[in-house]
Amino acid sequence: MLLISGIVATLGGIIALFFSIFGNKGYYNKKERCTAITEGTIIRFEIRRHKYNNNGTRYYDVVYYPIYEYFVNDNKYEVMQRIGIQVYYKETKEEKVDSLLGTKKEIFYNPNNYAESYVSGEDINFAYKTAKLLGTILLVIGIIELLIFLLSKVLI
């Protein structure tokens, strides 16, 4: 049992570390390229339904992703924020989402490609840091379990 647990923990740790290292590479490359700043305004929301199963029942979470409009050299561009807004129990869409129309925020864009951009404050770094921490913990636990297994076989 210790062998299987050690292998699973080690593999889980390696997968989580792989995700934390290579998953955010594209995001950071984009952040490095997008050095110019302008102001964007929320003009609409893109609605996405995320489905999941809970004991055989399908549920749909509706998430509203803000679309910002920004201008560079009198040309109009749009960027969708990667962090969405969810309406929860006892809240209305009008209170939570529609009231944000017209909200302004900094937009970082690539001075060599004005259409490449991201919204200020959409730091998805937390997910990658969590994966790195979890991966490290799982890897250490897995290696310790495998070492204990090997030592118990050698000493017995």
C-alpha positions in Angstrom: 0.0 0.0 0.0 2.9 2.4 0.8 4.4 1.7 -2.6 1.2 2.6 -4.5 0.6 5.7 -2.3 4.2 6.8 -2.9 3.9 6.4 -6.7 0.6 8.2 -6.8 1.9 11.1 -4.7 5.1 11.4 -6.7 3.3 11.4 -10.0 0.7 13.9 -8.7 3.5 16.1 -7.6 5.3 15.9 -10.9 2.1 16.7 -12.8 1.2 19.7 -10.5 4.8 21.1 -10.8 4.7 20.6 -14.6 1.4 22.6 -14.7 2.9 25.4 -12.5 6.0 25.8 -14.5 4.8 25.4 -18.1 1.1 26.5 -17.7 1.8 30.1 -16.9 4.7 30.5 -19.4 2.3 31.9 -22.1 0.7 34.2 -19.6 4.1 35.6 -18.5 5.3 35.9 -22.1 2.2 38.0 -22.9 2.8 40.1 -19.8 6.4 40.8 -20.9 5.2 41.9 -24.4 2.3 44.1 -23.2 4.2 47.1 -21.8 2.1 50.0 -23.1 -0.9 51.2 -21.0 -4.2 52.7 -22.0 -7.7 52.9 -20.5 -10.5 50.5 -21.3 -14.2 50.6 -20.7 -16.6 47.6 -20.1 -19.0 47.6 -23.0 -20.6 44.2 -22.6 -20.3 40.8 -21.0 -19.7 37.4 -22.6 -21.8 34.8 -20.9 -20.3 31.3 -20.5 -22.0 28.4 -18.9 -19.7 26.0 -17.0 -21.3 22.7 -16.4 -20.5 20.2 -13.7 -22.1 17.0 -12.3 -23.1 16.6 -8.7 -24.3 13.1 -7.9 -25.6 12.6 -11.4 -27.4 16.0 -11.6 -26.1 18.6 -14.1 -25.6 22.1 -12.8 -24.7 25.1 -14.8 -22.8 28.0 -13.4 -23.3 31.2 -15.4 -20.2 33.4 -15.5 -20.1 36.9 -17.0 -16.7 37.9 -18.5 -16.3 41.6 -19.0 -15.4 42.8 -22.5 -13.3 46.0 -22.5 -13.0 48.4 -25.4 -9.8 50.4 -25.7 -8.4 52.7 -28.4 -4.8 52.9 -29.7 -4.0 55.4 -32.4 -7.7 56.0 -33.0 -8.3 52.2 -33.7 -10.8 50.3 -31.5 -9.8 47.0 -29.9 -11.5 44.7 -27.5 -10.2 42.4 -24.8 -12.0 39.9 -22.5 -11.0 39.8 -18.9 -10.0 36.3 -17.9 -11.6 36.6 -14.5 -15.4 36.4 -14.6 -18.2 37.5 -12.4 -20.8 35.2 -11.0 -24.2 36.1 -9.7 -25.0 34.3 -6.4 -28.1 33.6 -4.4 -30.2 36.7 -3.5 -28.2 38.8 -6.0 -29.6 40.0 -9.3 -27.8 40.3 -12.6 -28.6 44.0 -12.7 -27.0 44.6 -9.3 -23.9 42.5 -9.8 -23.1 42.7 -13.5 -25.1 45.3 -15.4 -24.1 48.0 -13.0 -20.5 47.5 -14.0 -21.1 48.7 -17.6 -19.0 51.7 -18.3 -16.4 50.8 -15.6 -12.9 51.8 -16.6 -9.7 49.9 -16.0 -6.1 50.0 -17.2 -5.4 47.8 -20.3 -1.9 46.7 -21.0 -1.2 46.1 -24.7 1.7 45.1 -26.9 3.1 48.2 -28.7 4.0 46.0 -31.7 0.6 44.4 -31.9 -2.1 46.5 -30.4 -4.7 43.7 -30.4 -2.6 41.7 -27.9 -3.6 42.8 -24.5 -4.7 42.0 -21.0 -6.7 43.7 -18.3 -4.9 45.2 -15.3 -5.4 43.2 -12.1 -6.2 39.9 -13.8 -3.5 38.1 -11.9 -4.0 34.4 -12.3 -0.7 33.8 -10.5 -2.5 32.3 -7.5 -3.5 29.1 -9.4 0.1 28.5 -10.5 1.5 29.2 -7.0 -1.0 26.8 -5.5 -0.1 24.2 -8.0 3.6 24.7 -7.3 3.1 24.4 -3.6 0.8 21.4 -3.9 3.2 19.7 -6.4 6.2 20.2 -4.1 4.3 18.8 -1.1 3.1 15.8 -3.0 6.5 15.1 -4.5 8.2 15.3 -1.0 5.5 13.0 0.5 5.8 10.6 -2.4 9.6 10.4 -2.2 9.5 9.9 1.6 6.9 7.1 1.2 9.0 5.4 -1.5 12.1 5.7 0.6 10.3 4.2 3.6 9.0 1.4 1.4 12.5 0.6 0.1 14.1 0.8 3.5 11.5 -1.5 5.0 12.2 -4.1 2.2 16.0 -3.8 2.7 16.0 -4.0 6.5 13.4 -6.8 6.8 
